């Protein structure tokens, strides 16, 4: 078991959903900060007259007064925490808090229940690593020799050759803990939907807590040190193969494996391919966001690799090339969700000091399933394999020359 020391820097805002949302009667915004109420302490701090007034608002369902009451009556002891808000969120709250039709919900970041500090789940990083590895493993297969399935677990199990035995999943060698973030290093922002075809952005009903980042908070973002485990011992393990209750042979536990050097190199290949496509299509200098010049021209050192994590990372970042499969004739990749109408979400960089990764190729292809051009006119009009194609090519799929990784799997 090897402990790997690494660093993580958010390049653009990142939001990881916690499942917790709060509404205006649970918070108020004042002086550029969201104040989150502890409702039990808030009620305990109220005088008897104020309690009766508050209960009266509830009984008469006076929602407007329920929304504004906490701001006028909360004490410091009533506050569970404060989070910085953007100017647009502050302005929207001031203008709409008395309009009941506007829910003003806010999606919060995961928080440690004891320390109240936000944290990035280790599963978010591991998921980004897994996507990069899966993507590069598929690149090594002959074109059109793996069939599309809607069951992602089947796809991965066969690609990595562990079938239904989860013990043989090579990603067991990685153990990544949650990464605590600093209090004050998140903020509440408003989301916008940018439509490429119409060259316009519209705010939509999403306000969320995101990390600060290199490009959205110039000179103020943090680099987080963390450790994870790479269990090299598992690479040497074998597994017994039994027939008729007798051990007939032994095999390596993992049929497909990867090194840390390959992990970083594969991540750079996959995510730089997406980044360059996204920057050219949506954020070139003549279209939008001069603030993103650093991201457009991003370079990494030999011990660094790029990843994309969290919500609104968009489908091309979280699916594998060659087998990316749009489910409608509209294709993918026509809109972006932007933090504060400027920044694409989810980009981050990992540094592992003692390792060297392959240089990023300069001629990475356009991600498949999104069209072969970047002018928005050549998006894929049908899935890579639609039902008609599968039926038409069924004889080819059954031939010995076609690799079908699902041949061994049967639905229950």
N, C-alpha and C positions, 0 to 999 in steps of 0.2 A: 504494500500500500504506500503510495507516494503522495505527499502533500505538495500541492502546487500553489505557489504564491502568485497572485495576479492582481491587476488593477482594472477598474471599469470606469469609463467616462461616458456620460450621456452627451451626444452631439446635438440632438434635437430633443424637444420635450417627449417624455415617455409616460404613458398612463397604463397602469395595470389595474384592472378592476378588482375591487374587494367584495363586490356584491352589496355594499352599503351605499345608500343614497340618503340625502337629507333634504328636507323641505323647509320653507321659510319660518315655520313655527319652531323649528329645531335649531335655527341659527339666525344671526343677523350680521350685516356687513357695516363696518364703521372704520373710518380712517385708513382705508386700504387693506383691511384684514377681515377675514371671515372669523366670527367668534362662534364656536360650536358649543351649544348648551348641554350641560348635564341636567336633564330635566328633573331628576330627583332632588339635586342640590338647589336648583332654581326654585322649585316649589317650597322647599324647606326654608329658603332665605326670605320668602315673601312675608310681609306683615299679614295679619288676619284680614284687614280690609282689602289688601291687594289680592289675596287668595280668593276672597269672595267675588271680587271684580273679575278675576280670571275665569273662575267657574261660571260666572254669569255669561261671559262671552261664549263659553263652550255650550252652555244650555241653549243659548239663542242662536248658535251657529253663526256668530259674527266673525267670519274668517279673516276679514281685513284687520280687525282689531287684534285677533289672535296672532297675526303675523307681526304687527308692530309693537305689541305689548312687551316682548322680551327685550327689545333694544332699549326701551325706556326704563326697565325695571331690573335688569340683570346686574349682579355684582361680580367682582372678580372671582369669588368662590363658586359662582354658577357656571364658569367657563371651563370646558373640558380641553380646550386647545384653540390656538389661533393659527390661521393659514393666510399667507399673503394672497391678494386677489389682483387680477389685472385691472386696468382702468376701464376696459369695456365691461367687465363683470360688475364692477362697482357702479358704473353708469346704468347698466340694465337693472340692477337691483333697486337703485334709487327711483328709476322711472316706472318700474312695474310691480314693486312689492305690494302695492294696494290693488292691483288688478288680479282678481282671483283666477281668471282664465289662464294666467301665466303661472305655471307650477313652480318654476325656478328651482327645479331639482338640481342637486350637485352630486356627481359621482366621486366618491372618495378613494384614495389610495389605501392599500392594506396597511394596517397599523398594529404594532405589538400591543397586546391587551394590557400588559403590565407597565411598560416604559412609555407607551403612547408614541413611540417613534415610528415613522413610516419605514417600510422595508420592501425590497424587491424580492419576490419569491424565487428561490433557486430553480424552480421548475420553468420559469420564463427563460432563463439562460439555457437550460438543458434542452428546451424545446427548439430554441434557435440553433443550437449546435446540431441537434438531430436533423433538422431540415437541411442544413448544409451538407451533412454526411450523406443523407439519403439522396439528395440531388446529385452529388458527384458519383455515387455508386450507380445511379441510373444512367449517367453519361457514359459509363463503361460498357453498358449493354448495347448490342446491335440495335440500330434504329428499327422501331416497329416490332420488337420481339418481346414485348411485355404488354399484356392486355390491361385495359383500364377496368377498375372495379370501384364501386362506390364504398366498399369496405376498406378504409385506410389501414386497419390492422392487418387485414389479409395481404395487402400490398406490401407493407413493411416486413411482415413475417416471412414472406417468400423471398423478397429482395435480399434480406439479411440471413436467410436460410436457417431460421430457427423454428419454422412451422408454428406449432401450437405450444411449444415448450418455452415459456417465458424465461426460464433459467438461462437459455442460450441467446438471449438478446444481448448483443455486444455493448449496448449502452449501460449495462450494469456496471461497467468499469468506472463510470463517472458518478461521483457523489458531490452535488453542488448545494451548499446550504443557502438559506435566505441571507440576503445582504442588507444589513441595517443602513438606513440613510440618516442624514442629520436633520434634526428638527429645524425648520426654517428653510430647508432646501427643496421644498415643493411649493407650488402655487396653484391657484384656481384660474383656469383660462376658459375662453369661449371657443367653440369649434365652428369652423366654416367649411362648407362643401364647395370646392372649386370644380367647375365643369369645363373641361378642355374645349369641347366643341363650341360653347357659347362664350368662352373667355370671360366668365363672370363667377363671382363668389357670393354665396348666400349663407348667412348665419342660420344655424338650425338649433333645435332645442337640446343642446348638449353643453353642459358646463362640467368640467372635470378637473380633478387634482392631478397635476403632472410634475415631473422632476424639473428642476432647473437644468440648463444645458449649455454647452460651449457656445453655440451660435445664437441662442435666444437670450442668454444672460452673459454677455461678453465680459470676461474678466471676473465673473462671480461664481462660475460653476465649480463643482467639486470633482475630484478623482477619488474613487472609493477603492481601498485595498481590501481584498478578500482572499480566502483560501478554499480550494476544493481538492477532492481526493481522486486520484487516478490509480485504480487498483490493477497494477501490472501483474500481480500474482495470478489473477483470474485468467490471464492470457496463456498461462502454462497448464491450466487444469484440463483434465480429460473427463469424459462421461462414458459410462458403460452402456453398451447397446445389448439389449436382451432379446432373445427369441425363445419362446417356450420356457420362460423363466430361467434361462441360462444365459450367462454373459458370453457372447460370441466374439465381441471385439470392443475396442475402445476408440473413441474419436475425441478430437479437440473439442472443448466446451463450446467455443465460438467458431463458426465456419467462416465468418467474415469479421475482420477487426480493423482498427485504425489506431494510429499513433497520435500523440498530441501535435506533432508537426503536421500531420495530414489534416487534423481537425482545423487548425488555424488556416492552412492553405486552402482547404475546401470552403471554409467560411468566407474567405476573401473572394474566391472565385464566384460563389453564389451571390453574395450580397453586393459586391461591386458591379456585377452584371445588372442587378436590379437598380442600384443607385444611379449608374450612368444612364440607363434608359429613362428613369424617372426625371433626372435633372434635365436631360435633353428635351424630353417631351413637355414637361410641365413648368420647368423653372429656368429655362435658358434666359439670358440677359434681356432679350427683346420681348420676353413674355411676362415674367413675374419675378419678384423677390430678389432684388440686388443684395439683400442681407445674406443670401445663401451662397455667395461667391466662394466662401471657404468650403462649403459642402460640395459644390460643383467641381472644385479643383482638389478634392480631398486626396491626400497622400498618407500612407502608413509606413512606419518604420518596419524593419525586418522582423521585429518581435511583436508586432501588433496585427490584429485582424478585426474586420468589421462585422457587426451583427445588426439585426433588427428585432426588437422585442416589443411586447405589449399590444394594446388595442390600436386599431387603425394603422397597422403596418401594411395593410393591403395584401390582396391575395397573391400577387406575384412573389412577395417575400416569404410566404408561408406555404407555397406549393412547389413541386419540383418541375424543373424544365423537362422538355420532351413530352411529358405526360400531363401537363397543365391542361385542364379540360373545361372550358366555359360551358355552362348548362343552358345558355340561351343564345339566340342569334344576335344579341346585342354585343357580345364579346365582353372583354374585361378591360380595365385600365383607362376609363374615360373620365374619372373623377378622382380627386384627392381630398382627404380630410385634413384641414390645416389648423394648427393651433394659432389663434389670434390672426387668422387669415394670412399667415406668413410661412409657418414652419411645418413641413411634413413630420409626422410623429414617428418615434420608435428607433431612430438611428443611434447606435452606441459603438464604442470601441473597447476591445479587450487587449491588455498588454500582459505578456508573460515573459519576464526578463531573460530567462536562460534559454529560450527556444528561438529558432529561426524558421520563418515560414517562407514559402515560395513567393517571388515577386508577382504582383497582380498583372495579368496579361493586358496589353494595350488594345487588343482587338476582340474583346468579349462580344459575343453575339447578342442580338435583341432577345429578351425572354420570349419563349414560345407561348402561343395561345393569346398573344396580344397584338399580333400583326408583325410584319417584317419591316415596317417603316415607322418613323416617329412623327408622321404628319397626321395621325388619327384617322387615316382613310383606309387602312388595310387590316382592321381587326379580324380575327378569326370568326367566320360566320357560322361554324358548326363545331361540335366537339371533335377532338382528334379522332376519337372512335365514337360515332353515333351508332344507334341500333342497326341502321341500314348497312353501315360499313362492316359491323361485326358479323351480320348475317351473310353478307356478300363474300366475306373472306373467311368464312368458317372452315372451309376445306384447308386453307393455308394454315389456320391456327392449329389444326389437328395434325399437321404434318410434322415429321421428326425434325425438320430443319427450323421450326419455329419454337422459340423458347417460351413456354407458358408456366410462369412460376406458381400458378394457382391450380395446377394439375393435381397436386396432392391433397388439396383442401376440399372438403365437402361441407356444405351447409348442414347445420343440425336440423 
